[in-house]
Amino acid sequence: MNSAVQPFTLADRRIPDGNDFLSATELKSLTPDELIRRTTALKPLIAAHARECEALRRPVDEVWNAIRKTGVFYHFVPRVYGGLEFDVDSFIDAMMPIGEACASTGWVTSFCVEHNWMLAQFPKALQDETFGGKFPYVIAPGVTMPPGVATPASGGYRLTGRWKWGTGVMHADWVMVTGVVPGELPPRVFFFAVPAGEVKVPDTWHVDGMSGTGSNDIVVEDVFVPEHRVMDMGDMRTGKAHGAQLYSNPIYRMPMLPFLAVTAAIPAVGAARSAVASFRERLSTRNMHGTDQKQADKPAAQMRLAKADFLTKNAELLLRRAARSNVELGARDKPAEVSERIELRLHVAQAMAMCREAIITICEASGAGAHFVDNPIQRALRDVNVMSSHVVYDLDGALELHGRAMIGLPPNSPVV
């Protein structure tokens, strides 16, 4: 763990002061349709700041504060704590407009909404401390790699580590990080919830796509974490964590990984939808080189548009089917089979691949002008390339896992 104590430049993050939480009266008036209306209404604001978001390498404060005011972060907070406890389809519907306007902002928002579902899987004492205390919802990254070192101590653990891919950390009030106990056999991976003020965030997020997510590293140096802020990650993977015991709603018994995959794919579908709309508009104004002929009159361009639209719409159908199927797994009396979780992961990996193919199809027909930095099509291409590199979207790996399951072989990857 030497990397945790090396010198580094800190990122310019903002820990929320929490003075903008919605009142109980405001929350009571929220419906799924109203939540979707509010996020849709923010599309012009988010799109107008998309380049600034990329330049800052984090969500723009004005945009982030506007998103907080919509109430989306209450989506998966249990009703017993005053949360909304809405369904997965309205989650997709509310997140999609944000992803259409800016994939980076959509990615961070989707994850931070979903991570309140993750917090609902922790012991009740932590939920009482957060949802029932000063944090009606949390803004928290959930990072897993590489796991930190958790040394047992009286009443909890001493935790040290450095994790990558901290999506949401730039505006976080909590973080969720993994750790393992040295020498424990068989090894178990635990999730630890830590207040954001007790961690350090190095400025490491310098990437060629999804730049605006601010997914910097997270460093914890010998921080005490009490037992009530610790959860066995294996239980959450299978839908058997504390949320499954505390709440009757099947969304809290869903397996984790398919839900994670759905969450992260929403902005990809949004980016593809936005690229299709941009290309469609561009066709009617772009003349072919050296002629007066509009590109819209070219059959090849019409075919490209149709193909991209077809791929995007079918990616969304796959995504929604996977989300609903995962809830159905949570509604059953018995835990989901590993093969069922693998198949859902494959569906979402295929949806991501289709979004990427749709955007490539458009870029190849958009000419050199599409690669100017003020053109959202080039940003969509860079963003989807980075999104699709997430381990859950490794299509070859997902296909291999599914094929092994079909012939009775055990998984050869922990990502199930």
C-alpha positions as CSV (number, residue, x, y, z in Angstrom):
1,M,0.0,0.0,0.0
2,N,3.0,2.4,-0.5
3,S,1.1,4.2,-3.2
4,A,-1.3,5.6,-0.5
5,V,1.4,7.7,1.1
6,Q,3.1,9.0,-2.0
7,P,2.9,12.8,-2.6
8,F,0.2,13.9,-5.0
9,T,-1.8,17.0,-6.1
10,L,-5.3,17.1,-4.6
11,A,-8.3,17.5,-6.9
12,D,-10.5,20.6,-6.5
13,R,-13.6,18.8,-5.1
14,R,-16.7,20.2,-3.4
15,I,-18.1,18.5,-0.3
16,P,-21.8,19.4,-0.1
17,D,-23.0,21.4,2.9
18,G,-26.4,19.8,2.6
19,N,-28.5,23.0,2.8
20,D,-30.4,22.1,-0.3
21,F,-32.1,18.9,0.7
22,L,-35.8,18.8,-0.3
23,S,-38.4,19.2,2.5
24,A,-40.8,16.3,3.3
25,T,-43.6,18.3,1.7
26,E,-41.6,18.8,-1.5
27,L,-40.8,15.1,-1.6
28,K,-44.4,14.0,-1.0
29,S,-45.5,15.9,-4.2
30,L,-42.9,14.1,-6.4
31,T,-44.1,11.4,-8.8
32,P,-42.1,9.5,-11.3
33,D,-43.6,11.6,-14.1
34,E,-42.7,14.8,-12.3
35,L,-39.2,13.6,-11.7
36,I,-38.8,12.8,-15.4
37,R,-40.3,16.2,-16.4
38,R,-37.7,17.9,-14.2
39,T,-34.6,16.2,-15.6
40,T,-35.9,16.6,-19.1
41,A,-36.3,20.3,-18.5
42,L,-32.6,20.5,-17.5
43,K,-31.4,19.3,-20.9
44,P,-30.6,22.7,-22.4
45,L,-28.7,23.8,-19.3
46,I,-26.7,20.6,-19.1
47,A,-25.9,20.6,-22.9
48,A,-24.8,24.3,-22.7
49,H,-22.3,23.4,-20.0
50,A,-21.1,20.1,-21.6
51,R,-17.8,21.5,-23.0
52,E,-17.2,23.3,-19.7
53,C,-17.7,20.1,-17.8
54,E,-15.1,18.4,-20.0
55,A,-12.6,21.2,-19.5
56,L,-13.1,21.2,-15.7
57,R,-12.9,17.4,-15.6
58,R,-15.8,17.3,-13.2
59,P,-19.5,18.2,-13.3
60,V,-20.2,21.9,-13.4
61,D,-21.4,23.2,-10.0
62,E,-24.4,25.1,-11.4
63,V,-25.5,22.0,-13.3
64,W,-24.9,19.7,-10.3
65,N,-26.9,21.9,-8.0
66,A,-29.8,22.0,-10.4
67,I,-29.8,18.2,-10.6
68,R,-29.9,18.0,-6.8
69,K,-32.9,20.2,-6.8
70,T,-34.9,17.9,-9.0
71,G,-35.0,15.2,-6.3
72,V,-33.4,12.4,-8.4
73,F,-31.0,11.4,-5.6
74,Y,-34.0,10.3,-3.4
75,H,-35.0,7.8,-6.1
76,F,-33.8,4.6,-4.4
77,V,-33.8,5.9,-0.8
78,P,-36.3,3.7,1.1
79,R,-39.7,5.2,1.9
80,V,-39.3,4.5,5.6
81,Y,-36.6,7.2,5.6
82,G,-38.7,9.6,3.5
83,G,-37.2,8.5,0.1
84,L,-39.1,7.9,-3.1
85,E,-38.4,4.2,-3.6
86,F,-39.4,4.5,-7.3
87,D,-39.0,1.7,-9.9
88,V,-36.2,1.0,-12.4
89,D,-38.1,2.1,-15.5
90,S,-38.6,5.6,-14.1
91,F,-34.9,5.6,-13.1
92,I,-33.9,5.0,-16.7
93,D,-36.4,7.6,-17.9
94,A,-35.2,10.2,-15.5
95,M,-31.5,9.6,-16.2
96,M,-31.8,9.4,-20.0
97,P,-32.2,13.1,-20.7
98,I,-29.2,13.9,-18.6
99,G,-27.1,11.4,-20.6
100,E,-28.4,12.9,-23.9
101,A,-27.3,16.3,-22.9
102,C,-23.9,15.3,-21.5
103,A,-22.6,11.8,-21.1
104,S,-20.2,12.6,-18.3
105,T,-22.8,14.4,-16.2
106,G,-25.3,11.5,-17.0
107,W,-22.7,8.9,-15.9
108,V,-22.0,10.6,-12.6
109,T,-25.7,11.3,-11.9
110,S,-26.8,7.7,-12.7
111,F,-24.1,6.2,-10.5
112,C,-24.8,8.5,-7.5
113,V,-28.5,7.7,-7.7
114,E,-27.8,4.0,-7.8
115,H,-25.3,4.3,-5.0
116,N,-28.1,5.2,-2.6
117,W,-29.5,1.8,-3.5
118,M,-26.2,0.4,-2.5
119,L,-26.2,2.3,0.8
120,A,-29.6,0.7,1.5
121,Q,-27.8,-2.7,1.5
122,F,-25.6,-1.7,4.4
123,P,-26.6,-2.4,8.1
124,K,-29.6,-0.5,9.4
125,A,-27.4,1.4,11.8
126,L,-25.6,3.1,8.9
127,Q,-28.9,3.9,7.2
128,D,-30.2,5.4,10.4
129,E,-27.0,7.5,10.6
130,T,-27.3,8.7,7.0
131,F,-30.8,8.5,5.6
132,G,-32.3,8.9,9.1
133,G,-29.8,11.6,10.1
134,K,-28.0,14.4,8.3
135,F,-28.1,12.8,4.9
136,P,-31.6,12.2,3.4
137,Y,-29.5,10.9,0.5
138,V,-25.8,10.6,-0.1
139,I,-23.5,11.5,-2.9
140,A,-21.0,8.7,-2.8
141,P,-18.7,6.9,-5.3
142,G,-18.5,3.1,-5.0
143,V,-15.0,1.9,-5.8
144,T,-13.7,-1.7,-5.8
145,M,-10.2,-1.8,-7.4
146,P,-7.8,-2.5,-6.0
147,P,-9.2,-3.5,-2.7
148,G,-7.7,-1.8,0.4
149,V,-6.3,-3.5,3.5
150,A,-8.8,-3.8,6.4
151,T,-7.2,-4.7,9.7
152,P,-9.6,-5.8,12.4
153,A,-9.8,-3.4,15.4
154,S,-12.0,-3.1,18.4
155,G,-15.5,-2.3,17.1
156,G,-14.5,-2.2,13.5
157,Y,-11.5,-2.0,11.1
158,R,-8.5,0.2,10.4
159,L,-8.6,0.8,6.6
160,T,-5.9,1.8,4.2
161,G,-5.9,1.8,0.4
162,R,-6.0,3.7,-2.9
163,W,-8.8,3.0,-5.3
164,K,-9.3,4.0,-8.9
165,W,-12.4,5.1,-10.9
166,G,-14.0,7.3,-8.1
167,T,-17.0,8.4,-10.1
168,G,-19.0,11.0,-8.0
169,V,-16.1,11.8,-5.7
170,M,-15.9,15.4,-6.8
171,H,-19.2,16.3,-5.1
172,A,-19.3,13.5,-2.5
173,D,-20.2,13.6,1.1
174,W,-19.5,9.9,1.6
175,V,-17.4,7.3,-0.2
176,M,-17.9,3.5,-0.4
177,V,-14.6,1.5,-0.9
178,T,-13.7,-2.1,-0.8
179,G,-11.2,-3.9,1.5
180,V,-10.0,-7.4,2.4
181,V,-8.8,-8.7,5.7
182,P,-5.1,-9.9,5.4
183,G,-4.8,-13.6,5.8
184,E,-8.5,-14.3,5.9
185,L,-9.4,-17.6,4.1
186,P,-11.4,-17.8,2.1
187,P,-10.9,-14.1,1.3
188,R,-14.0,-11.9,1.5
189,V,-14.4,-8.5,0.0
190,F,-16.1,-5.9,2.2
191,F,-17.6,-2.5,1.4
192,F,-16.7,0.3,3.8
193,A,-18.6,3.6,4.0
194,V,-16.4,6.5,5.0
195,P,-17.3,10.2,5.3
196,A,-15.8,12.2,2.4
197,G,-13.9,14.5,4.8
198,E,-11.8,11.5,6.0
199,V,-10.4,10.7,2.5
200,K,-8.0,12.3,0.1
201,V,-8.6,12.7,-3.7
202,P,-5.6,12.9,-5.9
203,D,-6.0,14.8,-9.2
204,T,-5.6,11.8,-11.5
205,W,-8.5,12.0,-14.0
206,H,-6.7,12.9,-17.2
207,V,-8.5,10.9,-20.0
208,D,-9.5,11.3,-23.6
209,G,-13.2,10.6,-23.1
210,M,-15.7,10.9,-20.2
211,S,-13.4,13.7,-19.0
212,G,-16.2,15.5,-17.1
213,T,-16.9,12.6,-14.7
214,G,-14.0,13.6,-12.4
215,S,-13.5,9.9,-11.5
216,N,-10.3,10.6,-9.6
217,D,-8.5,8.2,-7.3
218,I,-9.5,7.9,-3.6
219,V,-7.0,7.5,-0.8
220,V,-7.7,6.3,2.7
221,E,-4.8,6.3,5.2
222,D,-5.3,4.2,8.4
223,V,-8.9,5.4,9.0
224,F,-11.1,3.7,11.6
225,V,-14.4,2.3,10.2
226,P,-16.9,1.1,12.7
227,E,-18.7,-2.2,12.1
228,H,-22.0,-0.7,11.3
229,R,-20.5,1.0,8.2
230,V,-19.3,-2.4,6.8
231,M,-21.0,-4.8,4.4
232,D,-20.1,-8.1,2.8
233,M,-19.9,-7.4,-0.9
234,G,-20.7,-11.0,-1.7
235,D,-24.1,-10.7,-0.1
236,M,-24.9,-7.6,-2.3
237,R,-23.8,-9.5,-5.4
238,T,-26.4,-12.2,-4.8
239,G,-29.2,-9.9,-3.6
240,K,-28.9,-11.1,0.1
241,A,-27.5,-8.0,1.8
242,H,-29.3,-6.1,4.6
243,G,-31.7,-4.3,2.2
244,A,-33.2,-7.7,1.3
245,Q,-33.9,-8.4,4.9
246,L,-35.1,-4.9,5.8
247,Y,-37.5,-4.1,2.9
248,S,-40.2,-5.9,1.1
249,N,-39.7,-4.1,-2.3
250,P,-37.9,-6.5,-4.7
251,I,-35.7,-3.7,-5.9
252,Y,-33.7,-4.2,-2.7
253,R,-33.2,-7.9,-3.4
254,M,-31.9,-7.4,-6.9
255,P,-28.4,-8.8,-7.7
256,M,-25.9,-5.9,-7.8
257,L,-23.9,-6.5,-11.0
258,P,-26.7,-6.4,-13.5
259,F,-28.1,-3.3,-11.9
260,L,-24.7,-1.7,-12.0
261,A,-24.4,-2.6,-15.7
262,V,-27.8,-1.1,-16.4
263,T,-26.9,2.1,-14.5
264,A,-23.7,2.7,-16.4
265,A,-25.2,2.0,-19.8
266,I,-28.0,4.6,-19.5
267,P,-25.7,7.5,-20.5
268,A,-24.4,5.4,-23.4
269,V,-27.9,5.1,-24.8
270,G,-28.4,8.8,-24.2
271,A,-25.2,9.7,-26.0
272,A,-26.2,7.5,-29.0
273,R,-29.7,9.1,-29.1
274,S,-28.2,12.5,-29.1
275,A,-25.7,11.6,-31.8
276,V,-28.6,10.2,-34.0
277,A,-30.5,13.5,-33.5
278,S,-27.4,15.6,-34.4
279,F,-26.7,13.5,-37.5
280,R,-30.3,13.7,-38.6
281,E,-30.2,17.5,-38.3
282,R,-26.8,17.7,-40.0
283,L,-28.0,15.8,-43.0
284,S,-30.4,18.5,-44.1
285,T,-27.8,21.3,-43.9
286,R,-24.6,19.6,-45.1
287,N,-23.7,19.8,-48.8
288,M,-21.6,17.1,-50.4
289,H,-18.1,18.3,-51.2
290,G,-18.0,20.3,-54.5
291,T,-21.7,20.0,-55.2
292,D,-25.0,21.5,-54.2
293,Q,-26.4,18.2,-53.3
294,K,-27.6,17.8,-49.7
295,Q,-26.3,14.8,-47.8
296,A,-29.9,14.0,-46.9
297,D,-30.5,13.1,-50.5
298,K,-27.8,10.4,-50.5
299,P,-29.1,6.8,-50.0
300,A,-25.9,5.9,-48.1
301,A,-26.5,8.7,-45.6
302,Q,-30.1,7.6,-45.2
303,M,-29.0,4.0,-44.5
304,R,-26.4,5.2,-42.0
305,L,-29.1,7.2,-40.2
306,A,-31.5,4.3,-40.2
307,K,-28.9,1.8,-38.9
308,A,-27.7,4.1,-36.1
309,D,-31.3,4.7,-35.1
310,F,-32.1,1.0,-35.2
311,L,-29.1,0.1,-33.1
312,T,-29.8,2.7,-30.5
313,K,-33.5,1.8,-30.1
314,N,-32.7,-1.8,-29.7
315,A,-29.9,-1.1,-27.2
316,E,-32.5,0.7,-25.1
317,L,-34.9,-2.3,-25.4
318,L,-32.1,-4.6,-24.2
319,L,-31.3,-2.3,-21.4
320,R,-34.9,-2.0,-20.1
321,R,-35.4,-5.8,-20.5
322,A,-32.3,-6.4,-18.3
323,A,-33.4,-3.9,-15.7
324,R,-36.9,-5.5,-15.4
325,S,-35.6,-9.0,-15.4
326,N,-33.2,-8.2,-12.6
327,V,-36.1,-6.9,-10.5
328,E,-37.9,-10.2,-11.3
329,L,-34.9,-12.1,-9.9
330,G,-35.2,-10.0,-6.7
331,A,-39.0,-10.8,-6.4
332,R,-38.4,-14.5,-6.3
333,D,-38.1,-16.5,-3.0
334,K,-34.8,-18.0,-4.0
335,P,-31.5,-16.2,-4.9
336,A,-30.7,-15.7,-8.6
337,E,-28.6,-18.4,-10.2
338,V,-25.1,-17.3,-11.3
339,S,-26.0,-18.2,-14.9
340,E,-29.0,-15.8,-14.7
341,R,-26.8,-12.9,-13.5
342,I,-24.3,-13.7,-16.3
343,E,-27.0,-13.6,-18.9
344,L,-28.2,-10.2,-17.8
345,R,-24.7,-8.9,-17.8
346,L,-24.3,-10.1,-21.4
347,H,-27.5,-8.3,-22.5
348,V,-26.3,-5.0,-21.2
349,A,-22.8,-5.5,-22.6
350,Q,-24.4,-6.1,-26.0
351,A,-26.5,-2.9,-25.5
352,M,-23.3,-1.0,-24.9
353,A,-21.7,-2.5,-28.0
354,M,-24.7,-1.4,-30.1
355,C,-24.5,2.1,-28.8
356,R,-20.9,2.3,-29.7
357,E,-21.6,0.9,-33.2
358,A,-24.3,3.4,-33.7
359,I,-22.1,6.3,-32.9
360,I,-19.2,5.0,-35.0
361,T,-21.7,4.6,-37.9
362,I,-22.6,8.2,-37.6
363,C,-19.1,9.5,-37.2
364,E,-17.9,7.7,-40.3
365,A,-20.5,9.5,-42.4
366,S,-20.2,13.0,-40.8
367,G,-17.1,14.2,-42.5
368,A,-14.1,16.0,-41.0
369,G,-16.3,18.8,-39.5
370,A,-17.7,16.4,-37.0
371,H,-14.3,16.3,-35.3
372,F,-14.2,19.9,-34.2
373,V,-14.3,20.1,-30.4
374,D,-17.6,22.2,-30.5
375,N,-19.3,19.3,-32.4
376,P,-21.1,16.9,-29.9
377,I,-20.7,14.0,-32.3
378,Q,-16.9,13.7,-31.7
379,R,-17.4,13.9,-27.9
380,A,-20.0,11.2,-28.1
381,L,-17.5,8.9,-29.9
382,R,-14.8,9.6,-27.3
383,D,-17.2,9.2,-24.5
384,V,-18.7,5.9,-25.6
385,N,-15.2,4.5,-26.3
386,V,-14.3,5.1,-22.7
387,M,-17.6,3.9,-21.3
388,S,-17.4,0.7,-23.2
389,S,-14.0,-0.1,-21.7
390,H,-15.6,-0.6,-18.3
391,V,-15.0,-4.2,-17.2
392,V,-18.7,-5.1,-17.1
393,Y,-19.0,-4.2,-20.9
394,D,-16.2,-6.6,-22.0
395,L,-18.4,-8.3,-24.6
396,D,-15.9,-11.1,-25.3
397,G,-15.7,-11.8,-21.5
398,A,-19.5,-11.7,-21.1
399,L,-19.9,-14.1,-24.1
400,E,-17.3,-16.5,-22.7
401,L,-19.0,-16.5,-19.3
402,H,-22.4,-17.2,-20.8
403,G,-21.0,-19.9,-23.0
404,R,-19.4,-21.6,-20.0
405,A,-22.6,-21.4,-18.1
406,M,-24.5,-23.0,-21.0
407,I,-22.3,-26.1,-20.9
408,G,-22.2,-26.4,-17.1
409,L,-18.8,-24.9,-16.5
410,P,-18.2,-22.5,-13.5
411,P,-17.4,-18.8,-14.1
412,N,-13.8,-18.0,-14.7
413,S,-14.2,-14.3,-13.7
414,P,-15.2,-12.6,-10.4
415,V,-17.3,-10.1,-12.4
416,V,-20.6,-11.9,-12.1
